[in-house]
């Protein structure tokens, strides 16, 4: 499901940049990007087999599905980085963008590398504007956030989630602190935010006043 969603987002970004914009981005090679996205399209088609859906296949077939989806996802990531980078720069030299595939593990090498500044580009593949979307970005220390116009954005740096002793997965990355803020992204467009990480200032180890307090729920026993 996640792979399908990201493929649709990449397709929407390409369609918007090449066909829907008033001034199409000439630096985008549409044929090359369509070919790159077709890699994942074909792999997702194979993955609709009943054995892949129910996970009733043999172990070696299961691993082959995982490998194929990984190859397709890498192709989608590379395409969307090229397209979005070209779209935000117009026909000028496009910046080099990278994706963060391990956000569900609260880690991202691009934002936790120790660099002082990190540029975050958010893409909205839908036809409706996204307002007040909660964004969580892993960081290496306490961070502040500004928007594309260099205006301060209310943000909070939260400590990393504790690692569960019940999860034994050697492929998991150690969780990082995260900075969380609310963002606005126009329909079929992008928004840019800047993260300034304070060197030498560690992230909090205990939870601060929550920026988005959870709703209290009472359960009857």
Residue frames relative to the residue before (quaternion, step in Angstrom):
aa qw qx qy qz dx dy dz
X 1.0000 0.0000 0.0000 0.0000 0.00 0.00 0.00
X 0.6575 0.4984 -0.3118 0.4712 3.59 0.96 -0.85
X 0.6437 0.5209 -0.3216 0.4592 3.58 0.97 -0.86
X 0.6522 0.5096 -0.3157 0.4639 3.60 0.99 -0.80
X 0.6447 0.5254 -0.3156 0.4568 3.58 1.01 -0.85
X 0.6887 0.4728 -0.2880 0.4682 3.57 0.89 -0.89
X 0.6044 0.5341 -0.3555 0.4723 3.58 1.12 -0.58
X 0.6517 0.4978 -0.3178 0.4759 3.61 0.96 -0.81
X 0.6359 0.5248 -0.3323 0.4580 3.60 1.01 -0.76
X 0.6592 0.4969 -0.3065 0.4740 3.59 0.97 -0.84
X 0.6423 0.5164 -0.3199 0.4675 3.58 1.02 -0.78
X 0.6505 0.5091 -0.3142 0.4679 3.58 1.00 -0.82
X 0.6386 0.5244 -0.3299 0.4566 3.59 0.99 -0.79
X 0.6658 0.4949 -0.2999 0.4710 3.58 0.96 -0.86
X 0.6573 0.5137 -0.3124 0.4544 3.60 0.92 -0.90
X 0.6689 0.5038 -0.2983 0.4580 3.56 0.94 -0.90
X 0.7014 0.4868 -0.2783 0.4400 3.59 0.88 -0.93
X 0.7645 0.3873 -0.1961 0.4766 3.58 1.00 -0.80
X 0.8274 0.2791 -0.1101 0.4748 3.58 0.87 -0.93
X 0.7612 0.4167 -0.2153 0.4479 3.61 0.96 -0.76
X 0.5893 0.5795 -0.3784 0.4168 3.59 1.13 -0.46
X 0.5710 -0.5897 0.4416 0.3622 3.55 -1.14 0.60
X 0.7615 0.1589 -0.0945 0.6213 3.55 1.09 -0.79
X 0.3045 -0.7814 0.5169 0.1721 3.57 -0.23 1.25
X 0.4750 -0.6609 0.5043 0.2887 3.55 -1.11 0.73
X 0.3109 -0.8058 0.4769 0.1633 3.56 -0.27 1.28
X 0.6396 0.5650 -0.3363 0.3983 3.59 1.11 -0.57
X 0.5889 0.5684 -0.3738 0.4363 3.61 1.25 -0.16
X 0.2744 -0.7350 0.6013 0.1515 3.55 -0.86 1.03
X 0.2848 -0.8121 0.4836 0.1597 3.57 0.03 1.30
X 0.6503 0.5241 -0.3286 0.4410 3.60 0.91 -0.85
X 0.6480 0.5177 -0.3108 0.4642 3.58 1.00 -0.83
X 0.6880 0.4791 -0.2914 0.4608 3.58 0.91 -0.88
X 0.6196 0.5250 -0.3468 0.4692 3.60 1.02 -0.71
X 0.6449 0.5172 -0.3162 0.4654 3.57 0.98 -0.82
X 0.6452 0.5189 -0.3202 0.4604 3.58 1.03 -0.80
X 0.6887 0.4696 -0.2838 0.4740 3.59 0.95 -0.83
X 0.5918 0.5812 -0.3623 0.4251 3.58 1.13 -0.57
X 0.5393 0.6151 -0.4072 0.4062 3.60 1.17 -0.49
X 0.7213 0.4167 -0.2453 0.4958 3.57 0.83 -0.99
X 0.5901 0.5774 -0.3726 0.4239 3.60 1.05 -0.65
X 0.6814 0.4767 -0.2831 0.4778 3.57 0.91 -0.92
X 0.6591 0.5085 -0.3165 0.4548 3.60 0.98 -0.84
X 0.6454 0.5041 -0.3215 0.4754 3.58 1.01 -0.76
X 0.6042 0.5503 -0.3531 0.4554 3.57 1.11 -0.62
X 0.6559 0.4912 -0.3036 0.4862 3.59 0.97 -0.85
X 0.6636 0.5323 -0.2989 0.4324 3.58 1.06 -0.79
X 0.5654 0.5854 -0.3992 0.4222 3.62 1.24 -0.05
X 0.3963 0.7077 -0.4895 0.3201 3.58 1.26 0.06
X 0.5954 -0.6182 0.3669 0.3589 3.58 -0.98 0.81
X 0.6171 0.5389 -0.3615 0.4452 3.62 1.05 -0.56
X 0.6623 0.4936 -0.3119 0.4695 3.58 1.03 -0.75
X 0.6433 0.5240 -0.3240 0.4545 3.60 1.02 -0.77
X 0.7736 0.3492 -0.1809 0.4969 3.59 0.84 -0.96
X 0.3422 -0.7554 0.4810 0.2846 3.59 1.32 -0.21
X 0.4029 0.7150 -0.4719 0.3220 3.56 0.98 0.87
X 0.4635 0.6943 -0.4411 0.3294 3.56 1.23 0.22
X 0.6461 -0.4939 0.4024 0.4204 3.54 -1.31 0.12
X 0.6734 -0.5288 0.3346 0.3937 3.55 -1.20 0.53
X 0.6833 0.4807 -0.3062 0.4563 3.62 0.86 -0.86
X 0.6241 0.5118 -0.3425 0.4809 3.61 1.12 -0.60
X 0.6107 0.5535 -0.3351 0.4564 3.57 1.04 -0.80
X 0.6766 0.4805 -0.2916 0.4757 3.58 0.90 -0.89
X 0.6224 0.5312 -0.3441 0.4605 3.58 1.08 -0.64
X 0.6104 0.5309 -0.3477 0.4740 3.61 1.05 -0.70
X 0.6628 0.5099 -0.3048 0.4558 3.58 0.89 -0.95
X 0.6600 0.5075 -0.3072 0.4610 3.57 0.93 -0.89
X 0.6627 0.5092 -0.3080 0.4547 3.58 0.93 -0.88
X 0.6661 0.4916 -0.3056 0.4704 3.60 0.92 -0.87
X 0.6224 0.5372 -0.3368 0.4589 3.58 1.09 -0.69
X 0.6413 0.5083 -0.3160 0.4801 3.58 1.01 -0.81
X 0.6688 0.5001 -0.2986 0.4620 3.57 0.94 -0.86
X 0.6532 0.5111 -0.3179 0.4593 3.58 0.98 -0.82
X 0.6225 0.5313 -0.3414 0.4623 3.59 1.01 -0.73
X 0.6451 0.5114 -0.3175 0.4708 3.59 1.04 -0.76
X 0.6445 0.5087 -0.3163 0.4752 3.61 1.02 -0.81
X 0.6490 0.5263 -0.3187 0.4475 3.60 0.90 -0.91
X 0.6690 0.4988 -0.3066 0.4578 3.57 0.90 -0.92
X 0.6572 0.5215 -0.3091 0.4478 3.58 0.99 -0.85
X 0.7035 0.4656 -0.2916 0.4509 3.58 0.77 -0.98
X 0.6072 0.5394 -0.3566 0.4617 3.60 1.10 -0.56
X 0.6607 0.4935 -0.3097 0.4733 3.59 0.96 -0.83
X 0.6920 0.4915 -0.2875 0.4437 3.59 0.86 -0.98
X 0.6941 0.4590 -0.2863 0.4750 3.60 0.79 -0.97
X 0.6274 0.5361 -0.3381 0.4524 3.59 1.01 -0.75
X 0.6742 0.4759 -0.2906 0.4843 3.58 0.98 -0.84
X 0.6511 0.5371 -0.3216 0.4291 3.58 1.02 -0.79
X 0.7133 0.4466 -0.2747 0.4651 3.61 0.90 -0.84
X 0.7130 0.4185 -0.2631 0.4972 3.58 1.21 -0.35
X 0.4570 -0.6682 0.4636 0.3601 3.59 1.27 -0.07
X 0.7386 -0.3511 0.2887 0.4978 3.55 -0.90 -0.93
X 0.4538 0.6596 -0.4664 0.3761 3.57 1.26 0.34
X 0.7161 -0.4099 0.3190 0.4663 3.54 -1.31 -0.06
X 0.3605 -0.7662 0.4957 0.1932 3.58 -0.63 1.15
X 0.4560 -0.6700 0.5034 0.2997 3.62 -1.02 0.73
X 0.4837 -0.6415 0.5063 0.3135 3.55 -1.24 0.39
X 0.0775 -0.8056 0.5874 0.0007 3.56 -0.58 1.19
X 0.1298 -0.7612 0.6294 0.0870 3.55 -1.24 0.52
X 0.3841 -0.7032 0.5462 0.2443 3.55 -1.22 0.46
X 0.3378 -0.7122 0.5774 0.2128 3.55 -1.32 0.30
X 0.1321 -0.8530 0.5005 0.0660 3.61 0.09 1.23
X 0.7197 0.4355 -0.2513 0.4788 3.61 1.20 -0.26
X 0.2250 0.7996 -0.5289 0.1740 3.59 1.06 0.66
X 0.6063 0.5541 -0.3668 0.4368 3.60 1.10 -0.53
X 0.6870 0.4085 -0.2747 0.5345 3.59 1.28 -0.25
X 0.4405 -0.7214 0.4249 0.3241 3.58 1.34 0.26
X 0.6126 0.4922 -0.3962 0.4748 3.54 0.83 1.02
X 0.0612 0.7731 -0.6271 0.0728 3.55 -1.11 0.78
X 0.3884 -0.7535 0.4737 0.2385 3.63 -0.38 1.15
X 0.6334 0.5581 -0.3447 0.4105 3.61 1.03 -0.70
X 0.7728 0.3446 -0.1874 0.4989 3.61 1.00 -0.74
X 0.7120 0.4101 -0.2636 0.5053 3.61 1.22 -0.15
X 0.4061 0.7432 -0.4500 0.2832 3.58 1.21 0.36
X 0.5838 -0.5977 0.3713 0.4050 3.60 1.25 -0.14
X 0.4502 0.6777 -0.4639 0.3507 3.59 1.27 0.05
X 0.5388 -0.6492 0.4295 0.3222 3.57 -1.04 0.76
X 0.7878 0.2175 -0.1025 0.5670 3.59 0.97 -0.90
X 0.0273 -0.7662 0.6420 0.0090 3.55 -1.09 0.82
X 0.2349 -0.7642 0.5879 0.1235 3.57 -0.86 1.00
X 0.1275 -0.7893 0.5997 0.0332 3.57 -0.77 1.09
X 0.1027 -0.7853 0.6099 0.0264 3.58 -0.72 1.12
X 0.1370 -0.7914 0.5942 0.0427 3.56 -0.70 1.14
X 0.1639 -0.7939 0.5816 0.0678 3.57 -0.88 0.96
X 0.1805 -0.7637 0.6127 0.0940 3.56 -1.03 0.87
X 0.1804 -0.8270 0.5232 0.0986 3.63 -0.31 1.17
X 0.6139 0.5696 -0.3475 0.4219 3.60 1.25 -0.07
X 0.5540 -0.6211 0.4516 0.3215 3.56 -1.31 0.29
X 0.6438 0.4729 -0.3248 0.5064 3.58 1.28 0.20
X 0.4865 -0.6585 0.4732 0.3251 3.63 -0.94 0.76
X 0.3135 -0.7204 0.5873 0.1945 3.55 -1.12 0.71
X 0.0197 -0.8095 0.5845 -0.0521 3.58 -0.59 1.18
X 0.8439 0.1181 -0.1109 0.5115 3.54 -0.84 1.00
X 0.2924 0.7647 -0.5206 0.2422 3.57 1.09 0.68
X 0.3767 -0.7257 0.5307 0.2231 3.57 -0.83 0.99
X 0.0817 -0.7956 0.6003 -0.0020 3.57 -0.76 1.11
X 0.0872 -0.7763 0.6236 0.0305 3.56 -0.99 0.90
X 0.0220 -0.8026 0.5952 -0.0349 3.56 -0.69 1.12
X 0.4112 -0.7020 0.5174 0.2655 3.63 -0.74 0.97
X 0.0485 -0.7921 0.6085 -0.0073 3.57 -1.02 0.85
X 0.4899 -0.6619 0.4811 0.3007 3.56 -1.29 0.19
X 0.7973 0.0397 -0.0222 0.6019 3.61 1.27 -0.20
X 0.7402 -0.3672 0.2758 0.4911 3.57 -1.24 -0.15
X 0.0715 -0.8247 0.5603 -0.0284 3.57 -0.85 1.01
X 0.2040 -0.7271 0.6393 0.1449 3.53 -1.30 0.53
X 0.2808 -0.7786 0.5506 0.1081 3.57 -1.19 0.64
X 0.0271 -0.7565 0.6527 0.0301 3.56 -1.12 0.76
X 0.4673 -0.6814 0.4852 0.2863 3.56 -1.17 0.57
X 0.7718 -0.3792 0.2481 0.4460 3.56 -1.30 -0.13
X 0.6927 0.4241 -0.2659 0.5193 3.58 1.25 -0.42
X 0.5040 -0.6884 0.3855 0.3515 3.57 1.34 0.38
X 0.4153 0.6574 -0.5052 0.3743 3.56 1.05 0.82
X 0.5326 -0.6477 0.4427 0.3175 3.56 -0.99 0.88
X 0.1886 -0.7615 0.6147 0.0819 3.54 -1.08 0.87
X 0.5002 -0.6417 0.4880 0.3161 3.57 -0.97 0.86
X 0.1195 0.7968 -0.5753 0.1408 3.57 -0.65 1.12
X 0.1421 -0.7757 0.6098 0.0791 3.53 -1.25 0.39
X 0.2863 -0.7405 0.5851 0.1651 3.55 -0.98 0.89
X 0.1407 -0.8135 0.5637 0.0248 3.53 -0.67 1.15
X 0.5360 -0.6242 0.4518 0.3449 3.60 -1.09 0.62
X 0.6045 -0.5624 0.4051 0.3927 3.61 -1.19 0.38
X 0.5446 -0.5870 0.4785 0.3604 3.52 -1.21 0.52
X 0.4944 -0.6500 0.4720 0.3321 3.62 -0.96 0.74
X 0.4793 -0.6650 0.4904 0.2957 3.53 -1.04 0.77
X 0.4060 -0.7293 0.5007 0.2295 3.55 -0.90 0.94
X 0.4171 -0.7085 0.5035 0.2655 3.61 -0.89 0.87
X 0.6344 0.5482 -0.3287 0.4347 3.58 1.28 -0.25
X 0.6537 0.4701 -0.3143 0.5030 3.59 1.28 -0.10
X 0.0179 -0.7932 0.6074 -0.0392 3.55 -0.63 1.16
X 0.2811 0.7450 -0.5424 0.2678 3.54 0.03 1.32
X 0.3273 -0.7872 0.4936 0.1719 3.55 -0.38 1.24
X 0.6430 0.5342 -0.3332 0.4361 3.60 1.18 -0.39
X 0.5437 0.6328 -0.4087 0.3700 3.62 1.19 -0.27
X 0.3599 -0.7184 0.5571 0.2098 3.55 -1.15 0.70
X 0.5492 -0.6001 0.4414 0.3788 3.61 -1.05 0.59
X 0.4795 -0.6931 0.4475 0.2992 3.63 -0.82 0.91
X 0.2815 -0.7466 0.5849 0.1454 3.53 -1.20 0.68
X 0.5926 -0.4987 0.4530 0.4414 3.59 -1.25 0.17
X 0.2057 -0.7758 0.5838 0.1226 3.56 -1.19 0.46
X 0.2542 -0.7060 0.6321 0.1932 3.53 -1.23 0.59
X 0.1158 -0.8126 0.5707 0.0223 3.55 -0.79 1.02
X 0.0973 0.7792 -0.6093 0.1101 3.55 -1.03 0.89
X 0.4521 -0.6635 0.5190 0.2932 3.54 -1.31 0.23
X 0.1352 -0.8136 0.5651 0.0207 3.56 -0.89 0.99
X 0.2269 -0.7292 0.6261 0.1576 3.51 -1.36 0.36
X 0.0332 -0.7955 0.6043 -0.0301 3.56 -0.84 1.04
X 0.4089 -0.7279 0.4850 0.2602 3.62 -0.67 1.00
X 0.6491 -0.5182 0.3873 0.4002 3.54 -1.26 0.42
X 0.8486 0.0034 -0.0537 0.5263 3.55 -0.94 1.00
X 0.6229 0.5333 -0.3382 0.4616 3.56 1.06 0.74
X 0.4251 -0.6776 0.5382 0.2655 3.52 -1.33 -0.27
X 0.1426 -0.7440 0.6422 0.1168 3.54 -1.33 0.37
X 0.2432 -0.7735 0.5737 0.1156 3.54 -1.08 0.79
X 0.0351 -0.7758 0.6300 -0.0048 3.53 -1.01 0.92
X 0.2720 -0.7665 0.5672 0.1299 3.55 -1.15 0.71
X 0.1834 -0.7741 0.6007 0.0796 3.54 -0.91 1.01
X 0.1144 -0.7684 0.6282 0.0427 3.56 -0.83 1.05
X 0.1331 -0.8060 0.5752 0.0425 3.54 -0.48 1.23
X 0.3719 -0.7401 0.5254 0.1946 3.54 -0.79 1.10
X 0.3277 -0.7570 0.5334 0.1870 3.55 -0.52 1.18
X 0.8040 0.2579 -0.2121 0.4921 3.52 -0.96 0.91
X 0.6500 0.4578 -0.3227 0.5137 3.60 1.27 -0.06
X 0.2616 -0.8034 0.5100 0.1611 3.62 -0.24 1.18
X 0.5666 -0.5697 0.4675 0.3686 3.53 -1.26 0.38
X 0.6072 -0.5716 0.3914 0.3891 3.61 -1.10 0.52
X 0.3741 -0.7296 0.5322 0.2109 3.54 -1.10 0.71
X 0.7349 0.2751 -0.1894 0.5903 3.55 1.25 -0.37
X 0.5947 -0.5986 0.4001 0.3578 3.56 -1.08 0.70
X 0.3262 -0.7310 0.5663 0.1963 3.55 -0.97 0.92
X 0.7260 -0.3265 0.3058 0.5223 3.59 -1.24 -0.32
X 0.4120 -0.7532 0.4433 0.2577 3.63 -0.47 1.12
X 0.4428 -0.6907 0.5102 0.2580 3.53 -1.00 0.89
X 0.7709 0.1552 -0.0800 0.6126 3.55 1.11 -0.74
X 0.1821 -0.8289 0.5157 0.1175 3.62 0.23 1.20
X 0.4403 -0.6941 0.5074 0.2587 3.52 -0.96 0.92
X 0.5098 -0.6355 0.4837 0.3197 3.52 -1.16 0.65
X 0.4363 -0.6920 0.5118 0.2623 3.54 -0.93 0.93
X 0.0527 -0.7980 0.6003 0.0053 3.54 -0.94 0.87
X 0.1880 -0.7771 0.5944 0.0866 3.56 -0.91 0.94
X 0.1390 -0.7912 0.5930 0.0545 3.52 -0.86 0.98
X 0.3301 -0.7457 0.5482 0.1856 3.56 -0.81 1.01
X 0.2435 -0.7690 0.5775 0.1258 3.55 -0.90 0.95
